[in-house]
Amino acid sequence: MKTITLTLKKKSQIALEFDELIPDKVFTWEKADFENYQVPVGNRRFPLTDYFDIEVEGTAAGPEEVKMILEGDCGRVKYIGCKMGAGEIIVNGDADLHCGAEMTGGKITVNGDAESYAGREMKGGELEIMGNTREFCGCSYIGDWRGMSGGKIILHGNAGKQLGECLSGGEIYVEGDCDILAGIHMSKGFIQIDGDVTRWPGGQMKNGNVLINGELGMLLEGFVYDEIVRDPVIDGKSFSGKYIKYTGDLAVNGKGGLYLNAEKNRKYL
Amino acid sequence: MMEYILKNGIVYDPANNIAGEKKDVMFKDGKIVENVSSDAKVLDVTDKIVMPAGIDPHAHVAGPKLVVGRIYRPEDSRKGVVSPNEVCRPESGFSIPSCPATGYRYSRMGYGTVTEAAMPPLEAKHTHEEIMAIPNIDITPLPLFGNNWFVMQYAKEGQIDELAAFISAWLKITKGYGIKIVNPCGTEAWGWGGNVHGIDDPAPYFDVTGREVIRALSQANEMLGLPHSIHVHPNDLGHPGNFPTTVNTLDCVKDIEKNSSVRNQTIHLTHAQFHSYAGTSWRDVESGAEQVADYINKNKHVTCDIGQITLDETTTMTADGPMEFDLHQLNGLKWANKDIELETGSGIVPFIYSGKAPVPSFQWGVGLELFLRIKDPWQVCLTTDHPNAGPFIRYPRIISWLMSAERRQEMMDNLEVRVWSYKRTGLGTLDREYDFNEIATITRAAAAKIYGYQDRGELTPGYNADIAVYDLNPNDIDPSKEPAAIEQAFGNAMYTIKDGQILVKDGEVVKVVPSHTLWTNVQGFEEQEKAVMEKVMPTFRRFYTVKFENYQVQDHFTPNPLITTVQASK
């Protein structure tokens, strides 16, 4: 087991990029290696020691034995855990754009908020965000029709627009509220939102399932009422209570499932 | 300028009937020469393959389609990213490279000249601006005429003299090299939400057929004696059962007499693979390659390029607007569409040609079947219709497939391609393997002949010193058993020499030079042009939303022109 602790001592106005500092690449590194490392900042590089105090304890035979702890407000540190395949990263503070993007394994915990594109194109692993996130959590790269395809995102706060855009696998859980167009263009996978949803979940959805336990502000016309279901099992998961089930989005001949908690959404009955 | 001698290379120069001869190639002041002095710099290329630099007769590398493609496919742009170095700017893009990347990548492969095969006259300025941004290769733009309102009207009325004068004027106005025809009358029908089906189905309103347009443009082409023949993308691209349309297209100009000494053909069929399908639907589709190849083998007025599928995720972009909409309906991916007023249309759709799917496997087989069945290598050119059937960086891989029956069989056996590749095509029965001389023909000499180039594609004294050297000893390698080595070597030239300057060494770009633009200036038709312009201008002013003064391409849009002067006989 190797524990790498990076404690923020200076916040940069221009974002640092941490895509090279993932367990898969640094599991053999010692303190001296981190001290020698120059971190990308804009189109230049600066010593990591300009921004973080470095502590390395223990040894690791592979990335799965690495725990990396980032102490402090990393609101200007982009690409934390980007492309990581194993190991653990804990951010005790906020995280900037693309946190957990393209992850294939391992776990990231953000004890704070995460900026846009958290979990973009995830293929595996787990991303847990204790605070809120902004647009495009668990989505595709801009312009691409293939989004997050595996893994799990757990969001304890609120989600922004277009959560899970182009979702083609994996699971997203939001304990707070969610803004417009959750699950837009999704073709597979599962999204659960326990708070309220502004409007239009599942737009142009082809398949997969979206479950909403809070109140939905506005339902898209492309969703057709199916039935009331009680204690449904969805994608192998059991839910208790009554749900209004819809199928859609008919605009693209979609066959996805949209489940609205019946108690919170009486206006649709 | 320096004198150079490429020492002891094994030379393939089909135009001069040199097929693997060990000899020196000498150049001075940017030209091939017969002798150099003892001061000449010696480049030891002992037992390495030496060929003229490659010529791509059909690609989409410059112009507004490329820009729209880059903007609307950012997920393609982030692939193929290469950092800058002391010589080169950064590269980006896989199927649609940035302009500098386009030049670097062709140059690395040993290419020196590329055709931009679809330039809408209205967007000619934009195309020329992009050509300026592409280094290291010369570019030949072909303006589009097959759905042009003036052209359709002349064809309808049978006014060939006026059409010839119109073409003569428009090549000057757009600084284009020759006549391109795309889905004649079909893209015009698309403006009405339809398409045409075959060469005898008329366009709405104009009530003119593809046959009439193709024949009229071919007659005008021969009247002017343009260096390149008409260059045709027939109706019905990509449709099962389309090969009769293709054969009818080729046959409908058979009687038109050639009026050029610099080329052999009167019609060039482009991306033939997309036009060689039998059957009636995707359920019962079969290859029509045998029928198309048979026609070509029996008729010398035809040349073609193939448009080989490379089994990649790529971007389709073409003036065939209705076909692009069909593709979007088929694969459900995003679609961009544009009308080019009075001239043509355009569409863009991403496409995934996966060897795991039956249709792309079939198309892959059709393309290779055409290459293997067309007997005369002077009648066929290697293309992928970049980026439509795959990116041009795959040309070395296609070369490895053509030179190795074993590799083709392995791909079919290993399920790198599905069973349709051999059950629906004749590929499984064809064991022909191209030799290096045939490869040099289909990638160099044939394209130069087809375009009527008098300065490139040959290692003839007086010609441009456009030369490629590949790190392969043809006496040591067995291309049939070593396809990977063939792909590697043809993808990374030992030397690429252009106008006598070494641009690539050992697969790396070592020098960057501006591109030249090739266009055709017809002389001797000035009076006829003037008369035609007087008649055309009222219609132009009425229907175009731009002023004529803003339409024509001024000289500063082609800072490095190479002008082919043609003396029209009339």
Contacts between the chains, C-beta under 8 A, distances in Angstrom:
chain1	res1	chain2	res2	distance
A	140	B	75	7.8
A	141	B	74	7.3
A	141	B	75	5.1
A	141	B	78	7.0
A	142	B	74	5.1
A	142	B	75	7.2
A	143	B	72	6.7
A	143	B	73	5.8
A	143	B	74	4.2
A	143	B	75	4.6
A	143	B	76	8.0
A	143	B	334	8.0
A	144	B	75	3.8
A	145	B	333	6.2
A	145	B	334	7.0
